């Protein structure tokens, strides 16, 4: 039986001695795999203890733990539309966000733009230093990828909404809802939920008790993101924006 010339050419390529360039590529792959293996071994215990770390933070700050079904859907939808619109599709990182942040950082010659997903923010809050450096960003990216493999999106979102700082010594949406509005996270109105969803960007500077106009400006950015994602219409956004907040401290 005759062997086709194409098969012979493939066999010849596979058995042909490799040149220096190919050997270098093999070494690069081996070193990369070894680095990633050592990296994840180092952080494995921390990654698998994320729920415990969230629980400890809740206890330390006297927060009010909540599950996803104990939070107004307005809050979670607004949060995702604003902080990480590809949350349910991405692998813990957003290449679009990274690219946008890189352009801003280069233009400003600083680390002005975060570009972080909800998963990366969770990792930053629980495992990393708050200082913005290139090594920290690389570490956060690698840990976010592994976190997405270890936990479901529902688990990641639940951990985040329970540990995120929302100003006024309030960690987690359960405590923030009580602090700002005197009600549970489940009973937040659309106006209250969308205002809280904008606070992670700058919790102290957007505290509605002390910086009401800044908080309202941020709330409109949240509503505008929801309009862009076709979660609500523009008239609905205007209606929510004009609704009373009934702040406890007002």
N, C-alpha and C positions, 0 to 999 in steps of 0.2 A: 504494500500500500504506500503510495507516494505521499510525502509530507509537503504541505503547501509552503511556498516561499515566505509567506507572512509569518507562519509559525516558526520557521527557521530563524527569521530575523529577530523575533521576540526572544527566543531562546538564546540567540547570540548576544543580544543586548544584556540579558540578565546574567549571563556567565562571563561577560567581558570584564576584565580587571577595571576597577574603579580608579578614577584619577584623584589628585589631591583635593580638588574642589568638593567632590562627592564625600570624601572622607571627612572634610571639615564640617559639612552639613550633618553628617552622622554624629560627630562629636558634639555639635551644637544641640541637636535634639536630645542626646543622652544627658548632657549637662542641664538642659531645661527641665527634663523629666525628673532628674535628681533634685534640682532646686525646688520644684513644686512639691515633690514628695516630702522633702525635709520641712518645707514651709507649712504644709497642712498637718504634718505630725506635730509640729510645734504648737499650732493653734487648735488642734482637734478638741482638746478638753474645753477650751473656751467656747468654741462653736457649739458643742453639744450641751453646754450649760446656759445657753441664752435664756430659756424660760425661767431658770432659777435666778439669773441675774435680774430679769424683769421683776420677778416676785420680790427680790430683796430691795429693789428700788422702790417698789410700791410700799413696802413696809417702812423703809427709811424715811419716806416723805409723806407718810399717812395718806396715800392716795386711795382712790376708790376703784378697785379692779372691775373691768367690764368685759363681757364677751361681745362679739360682733352684733349679735341679735339684741344686745342691750344698749345699742347706740343708734341714734337717729340715722337712717340711711342718707339723709341730706349731708351729714358730716363726712361719712366715708366717701361718698361720691365727689363731694367738693374737694376733699383732701387729695384724692387720686388725680382729679382733673388739674389740680394746681401743682402738686409736688411730684407726680410721677404718672403721667397719663398713659404710659405703656406698661404700667405695673403688672397687669395680668398676662402680658405677652413677653416681657423681657426676662433675662436671666440674672436679674439683680443689678444689672448695669444698663445704661442707656447710651448707645454710641452717639445718638443725636445730641443728648445733653452734654456728653464729654466733649464733642466737637465744638458746640456752642460755648462751653466754658473755656475751652482752650483758646478760642479766638479772643474772648474778652480778656483772659489772663495775659495774652501776648500784647494786646493793645494797651492795657493798663500797667503792664510790667509788674503784675502782682497776682496773688491768688484771690482775686475779687469775686470770681464766679464759682459756685459750687458744682452745679451739674449733677448733683447726687440724686439717686433714686431713693425711694422709701427704704429699701433694703440696705443701701449704703449708709443712710442716716441712722438706721437702727444699729448697725455695726459701729459707726463712729461714736454714738452715744454710749454704748455699752463696753466697747473693747479698745477704743483708740484715743489718742491724745486729741484735744480740740485744735491744736496748732496745725495750720495748713502748710504741709510740706509735700514735696513730690513722693518721698518714701511712704508717707502716711496715705496718700491717695492710691498708690500702687497696692499697698497692703489692704486698704479698704475695698478695692476692686476685686482682688483675689478672694477675700473673705466673703464678699457679697455673692460671688459666683458659687462658692461652696454652700453658703447659707440657703441659696435657692434649691440646691440639690437635697439638703437635709430637711427642709421644712416646706410645708405647703404655703401657698399664697395667703390663705386664711390665717394660718398660724403666724406668719410674718406680720401681716397687717394687725392682728390682735396684739402681738407684742409691742408693735410700734405705737398704737394708740393708747397703750397703757403706760408707756415710759416717756413719751415725748414731752418736752418742757413747753408749756403754753403761757408762761409768765405768771406773775403774782404768786410765786412759790407753789405753782400748780403743775404737778407732773401727771400726765394722762388726762384724757378727755373727761373721765368720770369726776375727778377733782376739779378741773377747770369749769365744768358745767355748774357745779355747786358754788364755786367761788364767784364766778361772774354773774350767774343768773339765778342761783338758788334753786336749781332743779336738777333732775337726773339727766344723764346723757341721752337716755331714750326719749325724753320729752322735750328736747331742744326744738325750737321752731326753726324753719328754714333760714330766717335771718340770723338767729343765734348760731346755728350750725355752720353757716358759711363764714361768719366772722371768726369763729374759733379755728376753722380750717386754714385761715390765712396766717395764724400766729406763729407756726414753726419757723417761718423765715427770719423773724427777729422778735422773739417773745417779749422782751423788755421794752423795746422801742415801739411795739404795736399794742401794748397793754391798753385796752379800751378805757380803763378807769383813769389812766394818766395821759393817754395820747389818743383821745377819741377820734379826731379827724384823720390821723394816720391809720388807725385801725379801720375806719370806714373806707379810706382810699384802698387799702389792701383788700377789704371785703369786695369791693367792686372788681378788683383784679381776679379774685376767685370766681365771681359770678361771670365775668367775661370769659374765663377759661371754660366754664361749664357751657356757655353759649357756643363757644368754638367747637366743643366736643359734642354739640347737639343734645346735651342732656336737658337743657331748658331753652325756652325761647327768649328773645330780647325783652319783650314786654313782661315776661315772668321775672326776669332778672331785675328789671326796674321796680317791680312790685315788691320783691323780696328786699331790695336795697332800701326802700322807703318805709318798710315795716318797722315798728318799734322793737328795740332790743330788750327793754326792761332790765337794765343792768342793776344789780344789787347795790353797787356803790355810787349810782348816779344820784 
